[in-house]
Amino acid sequence: MAVAIKIPSVGESITEGTIARWLKKNGDSVKANEPLFELETEKATNEIPSPASGTLAITVPEGQTVPIGQVVGQIEDRVAPPASKTDKPTVSSTEKAGQQTAPAGARGNHEQAAPAASQNEVGSSPSARQVAADANIDISQVTGSGRGGLITKEDVLGFLEQKPQTPPSPTDVGSPAIPQISAMPQTPASTLAPGLRETRQRMSPIRQRIAERLVAVQQTAAILTTFNEADLSEVMALRARYKETFQKKHDVGLGFMSFFVKACVEALKSFPNVNARIDGSDIVLAHYFHIGVAVSTEKGLMVPVIRDADRLTFAQIEKAIADLANKARTGKVTVTDLQGGTFTITNGGIFGSLLSTPLLNPPQSAILGMHSIQKRPVAVDDQIVIRPMMYLALSYDHRLIDGREAVSFLVRVKECIENPERLLLEV
């Protein structure tokens, strides 16, 4: 008896998805709830589990976009019918020849070595084995970083980045390619075949959706950006004093982002329009603080949301950030994780950005951009001193937020960062 594999519903307004990668091959034995394939939608990538145990039969290949509910394969009962008493095992002519010519000792050695060469014997995740197979590498050469030495997809990707790439042969360059969504890093120009001047790959649903939203927000919103800079001396001194104690007590590191989340919440309380959105001819004021934190992934920028950030401690914020960032980068983030934000923070500083103008994350009306921390000479009490400074940028929708509100909001964030005790006392 066969069990159909259907594309499940993964969130409201999601009507279709793309089979980004099959984690199992056609004919593989699978167990119930074992990940079968990655489904990529316009908002997130999800691993879809097997509905039953049995043998996998794939009917829709990778790269195909299918509607919610469509059957893309089936799990067939792997229990084979009992063999007839007259049936005899079939031996190929090659096997017969091997049995006749190979010495007994050689046959025994071959039988002992064969299981060791099987890729399925290696402790690795299905997605790791699929990436290794696609890249034509021996997964046993990869060092696992997962629990018990398990080899993860990230381990294989890291191995590929360090492994010298062999350019394809001239015969491979001209061969027709099947368009697929690849989770591999972009190929450096130095690894391309000689004479290959350009390549083409299909834009993923997530990247298409990002492109649509970025264009739409610039066409529908009146975006302005105001700038300021903050002295991070006090925050850095506070972290230096308590980071070890904080780590031991809460089992999470104390980063800069929790300070900025807290500072933004305090500023949003003072300037509620920055936490609002426009809906038609109405202004919708949010009396809660769902802070989105932009995370860069190999599939594009994602903004998972820290819910009710005003109710969370520094430790709870740090844990939420770490958990959401890990889910986004490993393809585990859900549509729910990405919905409902009222304000967004993005940190281009981790890539070395000194100054930028972030774009709004619709339907939100404002976004804060953090940047690199650089030691610069500044005037303090008529003295020139060297301080760790960060430029801050607030992009906002001028249809809803006036310049005075935007500037005052950013000044409030600056005050909280430069005097972090105010965050603890909420003053």
BAMI-953609 format. One record per residue (C-alpha): x, y, z negated. Coordinates in Angstrom, 2 decimals. Last residue first. Layout:
BEGIN
@px: X | py: Y | pz: Z
...
//
This chain:
BEGIN
@px: 14.53 | py: 56.17 | pz: -32.63
@px: 13.96 | py: 52.41 | pz: -32.38
@px: 16.31 | py: 51.71 | pz: -35.33
@px: 18.14 | py: 48.91 | pz: -33.51
@px: 18.04 | py: 50.68 | pz: -30.15
@px: 19.14 | py: 53.92 | pz: -31.79
@px: 22.20 | py: 52.09 | pz: -33.09
@px: 23.24 | py: 51.78 | pz: -29.45
@px: 24.19 | py: 55.46 | pz: -29.21
@px: 25.78 | py: 55.82 | pz: -25.76
@px: 23.44 | py: 53.20 | pz: -24.34
@px: 20.35 | py: 54.71 | pz: -25.97
@px: 21.25 | py: 58.23 | pz: -24.87
@px: 21.89 | py: 57.11 | pz: -21.27
@px: 18.52 | py: 55.35 | pz: -21.11
@px: 16.84 | py: 58.54 | pz: -22.37
@px: 18.71 | py: 60.60 | pz: -19.80
@px: 17.43 | py: 58.24 | pz: -17.10
@px: 13.84 | py: 58.71 | pz: -18.23
@px: 14.27 | py: 62.48 | pz: -18.41
@px: 15.56 | py: 62.58 | pz: -14.83
@px: 12.66 | py: 60.45 | pz: -13.57
@px: 10.04 | py: 62.34 | pz: -15.56
@px: 11.29 | py: 65.73 | pz: -14.39
@px: 11.45 | py: 64.51 | pz: -10.78
@px: 7.82 | py: 63.49 | pz: -10.84
@px: 6.74 | py: 59.85 | pz: -10.78
@px: 3.63 | py: 58.71 | pz: -8.90
@px: 4.07 | py: 59.75 | pz: -5.28
@px: 7.79 | py: 60.23 | pz: -5.99
@px: 8.29 | py: 56.47 | pz: -6.10
@px: 11.50 | py: 55.93 | pz: -8.03
@px: 15.17 | py: 55.03 | pz: -7.65
@px: 17.13 | py: 55.40 | pz: -10.88
@px: 20.91 | py: 55.26 | pz: -10.56
@px: 23.45 | py: 54.84 | pz: -13.38
@px: 27.20 | py: 55.45 | pz: -13.03
@px: 29.25 | py: 53.65 | pz: -15.66
@px: 32.08 | py: 55.09 | pz: -17.74
@px: 34.74 | py: 53.49 | pz: -19.93
@px: 36.40 | py: 56.56 | pz: -21.52
@px: 39.74 | py: 58.34 | pz: -21.16
@px: 39.88 | py: 61.66 | pz: -22.99
@px: 40.19 | py: 65.33 | pz: -21.98
@px: 39.36 | py: 67.46 | pz: -25.00
@px: 36.77 | py: 70.25 | pz: -25.20
@px: 34.65 | py: 68.19 | pz: -27.60
@px: 34.65 | py: 65.31 | pz: -25.09
@px: 35.66 | py: 66.05 | pz: -21.47
@px: 35.99 | py: 62.95 | pz: -19.29
@px: 38.93 | py: 61.10 | pz: -17.74
@px: 37.80 | py: 57.80 | pz: -16.20
@px: 37.90 | py: 54.14 | pz: -17.19
@px: 35.59 | py: 52.29 | pz: -14.84
@px: 32.54 | py: 50.15 | pz: -15.55
@px: 31.02 | py: 49.05 | pz: -12.26
@px: 27.37 | py: 49.80 | pz: -11.53
@px: 23.85 | py: 49.55 | pz: -12.93
@px: 20.81 | py: 50.38 | pz: -10.79
@px: 17.46 | py: 51.03 | pz: -12.44
@px: 14.25 | py: 50.43 | pz: -10.49
@px: 11.00 | py: 52.39 | pz: -10.27
@px: 7.42 | py: 52.25 | pz: -9.00
@px: 6.74 | py: 48.53 | pz: -9.06
@px: 4.49 | py: 47.08 | pz: -6.33
@px: 7.03 | py: 46.55 | pz: -4.90
@px: 10.70 | py: 46.11 | pz: -5.90
@px: 12.07 | py: 49.55 | pz: -5.14
@px: 15.36 | py: 49.99 | pz: -3.32
@px: 18.63 | py: 50.62 | pz: -5.16
@px: 20.72 | py: 53.70 | pz: -4.30
@px: 24.38 | py: 52.84 | pz: -4.84
@px: 27.49 | py: 53.79 | pz: -6.81
@px: 30.67 | py: 52.05 | pz: -7.94
@px: 29.82 | py: 48.61 | pz: -6.58
@px: 32.39 | py: 45.99 | pz: -7.61
@px: 30.29 | py: 42.85 | pz: -7.14
@px: 29.31 | py: 42.67 | pz: -10.83
@px: 28.66 | py: 46.39 | pz: -10.65
@px: 25.68 | py: 45.89 | pz: -8.39
@px: 23.56 | py: 45.28 | pz: -11.47
@px: 19.83 | py: 45.43 | pz: -10.79
@px: 17.15 | py: 46.30 | pz: -13.35
@px: 13.46 | py: 46.08 | pz: -12.48
@px: 10.22 | py: 47.46 | pz: -13.91
@px: 6.64 | py: 46.14 | pz: -14.22
@px: 7.28 | py: 42.49 | pz: -13.34
@px: 4.26 | py: 40.22 | pz: -12.85
@px: 5.62 | py: 37.48 | pz: -10.64
@px: 9.06 | py: 35.94 | pz: -10.16
@px: 9.01 | py: 33.28 | pz: -12.89
@px: 5.49 | py: 32.30 | pz: -11.82
@px: 6.76 | py: 31.54 | pz: -8.32
@px: 9.17 | py: 29.04 | pz: -9.83
@px: 12.95 | py: 29.14 | pz: -10.22
@px: 14.64 | py: 25.74 | pz: -9.97
@px: 16.78 | py: 26.51 | pz: -6.91
@px: 20.07 | py: 26.22 | pz: -8.80
@px: 20.88 | py: 29.93 | pz: -8.61
@px: 17.39 | py: 31.05 | pz: -9.65
@px: 17.10 | py: 28.55 | pz: -12.50
@px: 20.51 | py: 29.55 | pz: -13.84
@px: 19.60 | py: 33.24 | pz: -13.69
@px: 16.31 | py: 32.57 | pz: -15.47
@px: 17.96 | py: 30.64 | pz: -18.31
@px: 20.82 | py: 33.09 | pz: -18.79
@px: 18.48 | py: 36.10 | pz: -18.77
@px: 16.04 | py: 34.46 | pz: -21.20
@px: 18.88 | py: 33.49 | pz: -23.55
@px: 20.26 | py: 37.05 | pz: -23.50
@px: 16.80 | py: 38.50 | pz: -24.15
@px: 16.18 | py: 36.10 | pz: -27.04
@px: 19.55 | py: 36.99 | pz: -28.58
@px: 18.90 | py: 40.75 | pz: -28.31
@px: 15.51 | py: 40.24 | pz: -29.94
@px: 12.29 | py: 40.01 | pz: -27.96
@px: 8.97 | py: 41.78 | pz: -28.46
@px: 9.77 | py: 44.72 | pz: -26.16
@px: 10.81 | py: 42.25 | pz: -23.45
@px: 7.21 | py: 41.13 | pz: -23.08
@px: 8.14 | py: 38.87 | pz: -20.15
@px: 11.65 | py: 38.66 | pz: -18.71
@px: 11.00 | py: 38.40 | pz: -14.97
@px: 12.94 | py: 36.65 | pz: -12.21
@px: 14.08 | py: 38.97 | pz: -9.40
@px: 15.60 | py: 37.04 | pz: -6.50
@px: 18.14 | py: 38.28 | pz: -3.95
@px: 18.99 | py: 35.91 | pz: -1.12
@px: 19.33 | py: 32.19 | pz: -0.39
@px: 22.87 | py: 31.91 | pz: -1.78
@px: 21.66 | py: 33.63 | pz: -4.94
@px: 21.96 | py: 37.18 | pz: -6.30
@px: 19.89 | py: 37.76 | pz: -9.43
@px: 17.85 | py: 40.93 | pz: -10.05
@px: 16.48 | py: 41.23 | pz: -13.59
@px: 12.76 | py: 41.98 | pz: -13.78
@px: 11.44 | py: 43.50 | pz: -17.01
@px: 7.88 | py: 42.72 | pz: -18.09
@px: 7.02 | py: 45.50 | pz: -20.55
@px: 3.41 | py: 45.72 | pz: -21.64
@px: 0.92 | py: 48.58 | pz: -21.62
@px: 0.94 | py: 48.68 | pz: -17.82
@px: -0.62 | py: 51.82 | pz: -16.31
@px: -2.42 | py: 51.25 | pz: -13.03
@px: -2.79 | py: 54.48 | pz: -11.00
@px: -5.69 | py: 54.30 | pz: -8.59
@px: -6.12 | py: 55.49 | pz: -4.98
@px: -5.00 | py: 52.17 | pz: -3.53
@px: -3.13 | py: 50.44 | pz: -6.34
@px: -0.19 | py: 52.59 | pz: -7.46
@px: 2.07 | py: 51.21 | pz: -10.18
@px: 3.01 | py: 52.05 | pz: -13.76
@px: 6.12 | py: 51.50 | pz: -15.91
@px: 7.72 | py: 54.77 | pz: -14.76
@px: 4.36 | py: 56.44 | pz: -15.51
@px: 4.75 | py: 55.35 | pz: -19.15
@px: 7.61 | py: 57.79 | pz: -19.91
@px: 8.44 | py: 57.49 | pz: -23.63
@px: 7.62 | py: 53.79 | pz: -23.86
@px: 9.48 | py: 53.24 | pz: -20.59
@px: 12.59 | py: 54.84 | pz: -22.11
@px: 12.54 | py: 52.45 | pz: -25.08
@px: 12.02 | py: 49.48 | pz: -22.77
@px: 14.86 | py: 50.71 | pz: -20.54
@px: 17.27 | py: 50.88 | pz: -23.49
@px: 16.34 | py: 47.37 | pz: -24.64
@px: 16.89 | py: 45.96 | pz: -21.14
@px: 20.12 | py: 47.94 | pz: -20.88
@px: 21.45 | py: 46.57 | pz: -24.17
@px: 20.45 | py: 43.02 | pz: -23.17
@px: 22.29 | py: 43.46 | pz: -19.86
@px: 25.62 | py: 44.32 | pz: -21.45
@px: 26.33 | py: 40.80 | pz: -22.65
@px: 26.27 | py: 39.03 | pz: -26.00
@px: 26.98 | py: 35.37 | pz: -25.32
@px: 24.63 | py: 32.57 | pz: -26.30
@px: 24.67 | py: 29.95 | pz: -29.06
@px: 22.68 | py: 32.23 | pz: -31.39
@px: 24.78 | py: 32.12 | pz: -34.57
@px: 28.16 | py: 31.19 | pz: -33.12
@px: 27.86 | py: 33.52 | pz: -30.12
@px: 26.68 | py: 36.47 | pz: -32.23
@px: 29.53 | py: 35.96 | pz: -34.70
@px: 32.02 | py: 35.90 | pz: -31.84
@px: 30.43 | py: 38.91 | pz: -30.07
@px: 30.12 | py: 41.02 | pz: -33.23
@px: 32.98 | py: 43.51 | pz: -33.36
@px: 33.86 | py: 43.48 | pz: -29.65
@px: 30.21 | py: 43.86 | pz: -28.68
@px: 29.83 | py: 46.91 | pz: -30.91
@px: 33.03 | py: 48.46 | pz: -29.52
@px: 31.81 | py: 47.86 | pz: -25.95
@px: 28.43 | py: 49.42 | pz: -26.72
@px: 30.07 | py: 52.42 | pz: -28.39
@px: 32.53 | py: 53.08 | pz: -25.56
@px: 29.96 | py: 52.62 | pz: -22.78
@px: 29.84 | py: 56.29 | pz: -21.75
@px: 26.90 | py: 56.68 | pz: -19.39
@px: 26.56 | py: 58.37 | pz: -16.02
@px: 23.64 | py: 60.00 | pz: -14.25
@px: 21.90 | py: 59.71 | pz: -10.91
@px: 18.47 | py: 60.37 | pz: -9.40
@px: 17.05 | py: 58.47 | pz: -6.45
@px: 14.00 | py: 59.29 | pz: -4.32
@px: 11.57 | py: 56.94 | pz: -2.59
@px: 8.26 | py: 58.17 | pz: -1.19
@px: 6.63 | py: 54.78 | pz: -0.79
@px: 4.78 | py: 53.19 | pz: 2.16
@px: 7.35 | py: 52.90 | pz: 4.96
@px: 10.36 | py: 52.29 | pz: 2.71
@px: 8.41 | py: 49.68 | pz: 0.73
@px: 7.31 | py: 47.89 | pz: 3.90
@px: 10.84 | py: 47.57 | pz: 5.33
@px: 12.19 | py: 46.07 | pz: 2.12
@px: 9.15 | py: 43.80 | pz: 1.73
@px: 9.39 | py: 42.40 | pz: 5.26
@px: 13.13 | py: 41.75 | pz: 4.97
@px: 12.74 | py: 40.00 | pz: 1.62
@px: 9.95 | py: 37.84 | pz: 3.08
@px: 12.09 | py: 36.84 | pz: 6.03
@px: 15.00 | py: 36.04 | pz: 3.68
@px: 12.74 | py: 33.84 | pz: 1.56
@px: 11.29 | py: 32.10 | pz: 4.63
@px: 14.82 | py: 31.32 | pz: 5.88
@px: 16.15 | py: 33.05 | pz: 8.99
@px: 17.05 | py: 30.52 | pz: 11.66
@px: 20.70 | py: 30.23 | pz: 12.58
@px: 22.69 | py: 31.52 | pz: 15.53
@px: 26.42 | py: 31.51 | pz: 16.09
@px: 28.71 | py: 33.96 | pz: 17.84
@px: 32.05 | py: 34.22 | pz: 19.64
@px: 33.16 | py: 30.59 | pz: 19.67
@px: 36.44 | py: 30.70 | pz: 21.61
@px: 38.42 | py: 28.77 | pz: 19.05
@px: 36.11 | py: 26.83 | pz: 16.69
@px: 35.08 | py: 28.65 | pz: 13.55
@px: 37.04 | py: 28.18 | pz: 10.32
@px: 38.74 | py: 31.60 | pz: 10.34
@px: 35.38 | py: 33.35 | pz: 10.75
@px: 34.34 | py: 32.17 | pz: 7.31
@px: 31.19 | py: 29.99 | pz: 7.29
@px: 28.42 | py: 31.36 | pz: 5.10
@px: 27.88 | py: 29.26 | pz: 2.00
@px: 25.87 | py: 26.05 | pz: 2.37
@px: 22.16 | py: 25.92 | pz: 1.52
@px: 21.37 | py: 25.47 | pz: 5.19
@px: 17.96 | py: 25.87 | pz: 6.74
@px: 18.02 | py: 23.84 | pz: 9.90
@px: 17.98 | py: 24.52 | pz: 13.63
@px: 18.86 | py: 21.34 | pz: 15.57
@px: 22.05 | py: 21.96 | pz: 17.50
@px: 22.72 | py: 21.17 | pz: 21.15
@px: 26.33 | py: 20.16 | pz: 21.86
@px: 28.64 | py: 22.78 | pz: 23.33
@px: 30.78 | py: 23.29 | pz: 20.26
@px: 30.96 | py: 19.59 | pz: 19.42
@px: 32.86 | py: 18.74 | pz: 22.60
@px: 35.40 | py: 21.45 | pz: 21.84
@px: 36.16 | py: 19.75 | pz: 18.51
@px: 34.87 | py: 21.27 | pz: 15.33
@px: 37.33 | py: 23.25 | pz: 13.20
@px: 38.59 | py: 21.37 | pz: 10.14
@px: 37.85 | py: 23.18 | pz: 6.88
@px: 40.42 | py: 23.28 | pz: 4.11
@px: 38.75 | py: 22.18 | pz: 0.85
@px: 38.37 | py: 24.91 | pz: -1.80
@px: 34.97 | py: 26.16 | pz: -0.65
@px: 33.85 | py: 22.59 | pz: 0.04
@px: 34.70 | py: 21.51 | pz: -3.51
@px: 32.66 | py: 24.40 | pz: -4.91
@px: 29.69 | py: 23.36 | pz: -2.77
@px: 30.08 | py: 19.78 | pz: -4.02
@px: 30.23 | py: 20.86 | pz: -7.66
@px: 27.21 | py: 23.16 | pz: -7.13
@px: 25.20 | py: 20.21 | pz: -5.80
@px: 25.92 | py: 18.36 | pz: -9.03
@px: 28.32 | py: 15.49 | pz: -9.81
@px: 27.44 | py: 13.90 | pz: -13.16
@px: 30.47 | py: 13.71 | pz: -15.50
@px: 28.41 | py: 12.60 | pz: -18.49
@px: 26.36 | py: 15.76 | pz: -18.34
@px: 27.26 | py: 17.79 | pz: -15.30
@px: 30.70 | py: 19.10 | pz: -14.25
@px: 31.52 | py: 16.36 | pz: -11.74
@px: 34.86 | py: 16.24 | pz: -9.94
@px: 34.49 | py: 15.66 | pz: -6.21
@px: 36.64 | py: 13.06 | pz: -4.44
@px: 33.96 | py: 10.40 | pz: -5.02
@px: 31.65 | py: 12.50 | pz: -2.85
@px: 33.58 | py: 11.49 | pz: 0.26
@px: 33.00 | py: 14.31 | pz: 2.73
@px: 30.92 | py: 14.49 | pz: 5.93
@px: 29.51 | py: 17.98 | pz: 5.21
@px: 25.93 | py: 16.73 | pz: 5.66
@px: 26.68 | py: 13.65 | pz: 3.56
@px: 28.21 | py: 15.74 | pz: 0.77
@px: 25.21 | py: 18.10 | pz: 0.77
@px: 22.84 | py: 15.11 | pz: 0.61
@px: 24.82 | py: 13.43 | pz: -2.17
@px: 24.75 | py: 16.62 | pz: -4.24
@px: 20.99 | py: 17.03 | pz: -3.67
@px: 20.40 | py: 13.46 | pz: -4.88
@px: 22.44 | py: 14.07 | pz: -8.07
@px: 25.74 | py: 12.29 | pz: -8.61
@px: 27.27 | py: 9.46 | pz: -10.61
@px: 28.89 | py: 7.55 | pz: -7.73
@px: 27.35 | py: 4.15 | pz: -6.93
@px: 25.12 | py: 5.67 | pz: -4.28
@px: 28.19 | py: 6.58 | pz: -2.24
@px: 29.02 | py: 2.93 | pz: -1.71
@px: 32.76 | py: 2.38 | pz: -1.38
@px: 33.02 | py: 0.62 | pz: -4.72
@px: 30.28 | py: -1.83 | pz: -3.69
@px: 32.30 | py: -2.94 | pz: -0.66
@px: 35.59 | py: -3.60 | pz: -2.42
@px: 34.58 | py: -6.81 | pz: -4.19
@px: 33.04 | py: -8.36 | pz: -1.07
@px: 36.09 | py: -7.45 | pz: 0.98
@px: 38.43 | py: -8.97 | pz: -1.57
@px: 36.42 | py: -12.19 | pz: -1.57
@px: 36.41 | py: -12.38 | pz: 2.21
@px: 40.19 | py: -11.85 | pz: 2.26
@px: 40.70 | py: -14.66 | pz: -0.24
@px: 38.49 | py: -17.02 | pz: 1.73
@px: 40.40 | py: -16.36 | pz: 4.90
@px: 38.58 | py: -14.43 | pz: 7.64
@px: 38.17 | py: -16.19 | pz: 11.00
@px: 34.98 | py: -18.20 | pz: 10.69
@px: 33.11 | py: -15.90 | pz: 8.33
@px: 34.08 | py: -12.87 | pz: 10.37
@px: 32.91 | py: -14.54 | pz: 13.57
@px: 29.62 | py: -15.41 | pz: 11.97
@px: 29.27 | py: -11.82 | pz: 10.70
@px: 29.86 | py: -10.50 | pz: 14.22
@px: 27.37 | py: -12.97 | pz: 15.68
@px: 24.75 | py: -11.72 | pz: 13.26
@px: 23.43 | py: -13.96 | pz: 10.50
@px: 19.69 | py: -14.39 | pz: 10.07
@px: 18.61 | py: -15.94 | pz: 6.81
@px: 16.33 | py: -18.89 | pz: 7.41
@px: 12.56 | py: -18.94 | pz: 7.57
@px: 11.02 | py: -22.41 | pz: 7.40
@px: 9.99 | py: -21.96 | pz: 3.77
@px: 8.28 | py: -18.75 | pz: 4.75
@px: 9.49 | py: -15.62 | pz: 3.00
@px: 7.26 | py: -13.95 | pz: 0.42
@px: 6.02 | py: -10.53 | pz: 1.52
@px: 8.36 | py: -7.65 | pz: 0.61
@px: 7.70 | py: -5.49 | pz: -2.47
@px: 8.83 | py: -2.04 | pz: -1.42
@px: 5.36 | py: -0.57 | pz: -1.30
@px: 5.61 | py: 2.41 | pz: 1.02
@px: 6.05 | py: 5.98 | pz: -0.10
@px: 4.80 | py: 8.31 | pz: 2.57
@px: 5.85 | py: 11.25 | pz: 4.68
@px: 5.14 | py: 14.91 | pz: 5.42
@px: 1.38 | py: 14.95 | pz: 4.72
@px: 0.01 | py: 18.48 | pz: 4.87
@px: -1.57 | py: 19.93 | pz: 1.73
@px: 0.03 | py: 23.36 | pz: 1.87
@px: 0.88 | py: 24.19 | pz: 5.46
@px: 4.11 | py: 23.07 | pz: 7.18
@px: 7.27 | py: 24.81 | pz: 8.37
@px: 9.78 | py: 22.33 | pz: 9.81
@px: 13.49 | py: 22.78 | pz: 9.06
@px: 14.02 | py: 19.24 | pz: 7.82
@px: 12.02 | py: 16.49 | pz: 9.51
@px: 8.32 | py: 15.58 | pz: 9.11
@px: 7.38 | py: 11.85 | pz: 9.13
@px: 9.76 | py: 10.50 | pz: 6.48
@px: 9.20 | py: 6.95 | pz: 5.17
@px: 10.59 | py: 6.48 | pz: 1.67
@px: 10.50 | py: 3.01 | pz: 0.10
@px: 8.84 | py: 2.49 | pz: -3.28
@px: 8.05 | py: 4.30 | pz: -6.50
@px: 5.30 | py: 6.90 | pz: -6.57
@px: 4.46 | py: 10.60 | pz: -6.12
@px: 8.11 | py: 11.48 | pz: -5.38
@px: 9.15 | py: 14.87 | pz: -6.70
@px: 9.21 | py: 18.21 | pz: -4.84
@px: 12.22 | py: 20.41 | pz: -5.61
@px: 11.15 | py: 24.05 | pz: -5.37
@px: 12.62 | py: 27.05 | pz: -3.55
@px: 11.13 | py: 30.48 | pz: -4.22
@px: 9.14 | py: 33.44 | pz: -2.89
@px: 8.62 | py: 33.06 | pz: 0.86
@px: 8.54 | py: 29.32 | pz: 0.45
@px: 11.29 | py: 26.70 | pz: 0.49
@px: 10.41 | py: 23.11 | pz: -0.30
@px: 13.40 | py: 20.99 | pz: -1.31
@px: 12.94 | py: 17.25 | pz: -0.85
@px: 12.46 | py: 13.95 | pz: -2.67
@px: 13.20 | py: 14.63 | pz: -6.34
@px: 12.50 | py: 11.47 | pz: -8.45
@px: 9.05 | py: 11.66 | pz: -10.04
@px: 8.32 | py: 8.00 | pz: -9.17
@px: 11.41 | py: 6.12 | pz: -8.06
@px: 12.95 | py: 6.01 | pz: -4.62
@px: 14.31 | py: 3.34 | pz: -2.30
@px: 15.79 | py: 4.85 | pz: 0.83
@px: 14.24 | py: 4.05 | pz: 4.23
@px: 14.47 | py: 7.60 | pz: 5.57
@px: 17.07 | py: 9.45 | pz: 3.59
@px: 16.65 | py: 11.16 | pz: 0.23
@px: 17.25 | py: 14.78 | pz: -0.78
@px: 15.42 | py: 16.04 | pz: 2.30
@px: 16.36 | py: 19.66 | pz: 2.82
@px: 14.66 | py: 22.96 | pz: 3.60
@px: 11.19 | py: 21.61 | pz: 4.26
@px: 9.55 | py: 24.96 | pz: 4.93
@px: 6.47 | py: 26.21 | pz: 3.12
@px: 2.89 | py: 27.22 | pz: 3.72
@px: -0.13 | py: 28.92 | pz: 2.15
@px: 1.41 | py: 30.65 | pz: -0.88
@px: -1.12 | py: 33.27 | pz: -2.06
@px: -1.22 | py: 31.72 | pz: -5.55
@px: 1.54 | py: 29.31 | pz: -6.42
@px: 3.27 | py: 26.04 | pz: -5.58
@px: 0.40 | py: 24.05 | pz: -4.09
@px: 1.72 | py: 20.64 | pz: -3.12
@px: 2.98 | py: 19.53 | pz: 0.31
@px: 1.76 | py: 15.95 | pz: 0.55
@px: 3.60 | py: 12.63 | pz: 0.31
@px: 1.08 | py: 9.88 | pz: 1.05
@px: 1.16 | py: 6.64 | pz: -0.98
@px: 1.42 | py: 3.40 | pz: 1.01
@px: 0.00 | py: 0.00 | pz: 0.00
//
